């Protein structure tokens, strides 16, 4: 946390006034006395014309629920923002500072430009920007790249449950940490056996293998601990709603909306979730956190809606409360907002 | 608070079950964590069977009755047969109880790492909402359905898919009246991890080999993907933990030949069988080898040696019957069905599967790695399982003669069979999930947990041969004899 707000070493300031016109954006930007402003209503993509930047530091002023994802892009093609490892951070309301490491993002190279992706509902004003460019010397650049990847924080995302991203030892040469440690283990074990044979005049593999294993496993553990530490949340909360309110890991609005809905919807009420058709995560998360209330995904035009695993099934007229979450269509007739997080995330009830 | 009460009740019920079956070790420090595993298995098996076969949903009176039954049975047994040998009165001698591993300078950092990981798992696991990663989890949703008494066709599918333990054990507090908080699922898994580490360390220490316990704890906490999984609600962690605990007793039975250890291992393997749909398949070869080992070790007794194991196996048959009643015969054995379909498929189907999997042992089109390459990388290079498989492979190669000598052959064979099953699933049955890295890493978690426990026993006995076999009182073992070879014989007092 302290590192994130400390000045970025080796970075140079970027003049926002000169820079603003050259930013490629999917939404209109505006130059304000404080800096470059952008309204986020769903998502906004920004290409920063800083070819070769390896790290950025952004001072901002944020209002609402906005999450920043960063990676790099080339040309006019928009990168997949949530590719693994997914680099993201919630922009807490008010002033703040984020430091963005670009070298650990997918496909980064010196000829790409930073790509910022803002999601949620709110406004962000960039009040300051500093950039650090990658070294010109290819050897120094490769060394720095390897160092960054070796200690890159683990980024928990939807697929971490299947695999944790590969720990690299020398990413520039595709050398993985486990391979290095594995061969080191074999060398130490065999060397230890030979040393035992030389000094004690008999073969004994057990202690050599055990010592080699402990040493190399411990080395791997240290790297894992350093990489995993930033992803840990170590302040348990016994209140499920408080836990949800502070959970904004994958989406800035979803956790607070789930907490709001749990409080606003009675235990026996039947719920429909009205979200984007392509959003599988939103409606499932909301229905899960509202269970055991009957809860279904509202799909316009269907005579009957289905919930998690098809366990709950409701007709449109059976729904008591509706959760609206960034849906493309307007609220169905007969429903009015009753508990509001923001204009894209609220609970509605029948009139 | 209700969760803690439920956890205590579950644990007490498990300890009661162990005592009633005369499987307690007589040491609470071992019996309490073992009781947690046994209690969950008992509660899940009983309530699932009652719901599926008798149609009685899990409610508070039923839950309390199920939990109270084992302690009541134990009390009844003690009352009816006061001369009964107290449970834990093993006739097999053990090494002197010892809690401090030696050398301390080596084990202190290992123990510190294990405790740090455990603390991180507890804190992070109790801080992260249940839905992270994939919105909802079948295994986290199933207990809610159990608590709500939802039993329609889709709900039965979800519960059967989760397996009785992940579906029923976390639901206990809700069944007893607590409001539904999905967090109980996280907390149950975190508690099970705590119980596993406590069991491994306590069991080994009580038997005079704390090095094996701390070694196993260190090996388990050095599996990054397992550490992550126990902070989540995926059931691979349940399966891994039941299997790891079972292997502690499989190893112990191989080394000490105490029939009670075999029975404890069976109990835990049956628990593993009640996790997910594949738990049964994972546990099956270990159960078969365990029974074969018992029959071999006790061959002088003939068939009677297996009589003790018939009731738990029959009880598990009831759980299988309940599953069939819940989801029908085809739905009850989906993996067997998939294997049968895969085996009989020929021509176009097999060709399609090969096309998906790419040529065996080689990169597929466009130089993408093939299914074998991905599987091998998952074992050795990807880091999700740390260095476990490197160490295991080298240890087996260099310490092979010790495996049989130290009583680890049967458990090693069980491990090999489970690994072969896992490999067959990744390479042959579902190659598409290996190619997309979907399940290959986490499908290796159960066998890796078992391997960690087994490997620790192998390395400790290779370093301290005297810890492998219990030495009957009054007799000097081979280790002691070889240790004093060439030294002057001591005479007199």
Interface residues (C-beta under 8 A of the other chain):
Chain A: X156 X157 X158 X159 X160 X161 X162 X163 X164 X166 X167 X176 X177 X178 X179 X181 X182 X185 X186 X189 X193 X205 X206 X207 X209 X210 X213 X214 X216 X217 X218 X220 X221 X224 X225 X228 X232 X233 X234 X235 X236 X237 X240 X243 X244 X247 X249 X250 X255 X280 X281 X284 X285 X287 X288 X289 X291 X292 X308 X309 X310 X311
Chain B: X106 X109 X110 X113 X116 X120 X123 X124 X126 X127 X128 X129 X130 X131 X132 X133 X134 X135 X136 X138 X140 X141 X144 X145 X147 X148 X150 X152 X154 X155 X157 X158 X180 X181 X182 X183 X218 X219 X222 X224 X225 X228 X229 X232 X234 X380 X381 X382 X383 X384 X386 X387 X390 X391 X394 X395 X398 X399 X402 X437 X438 X439 X441 X442 X459 X460 X461 X462 X463
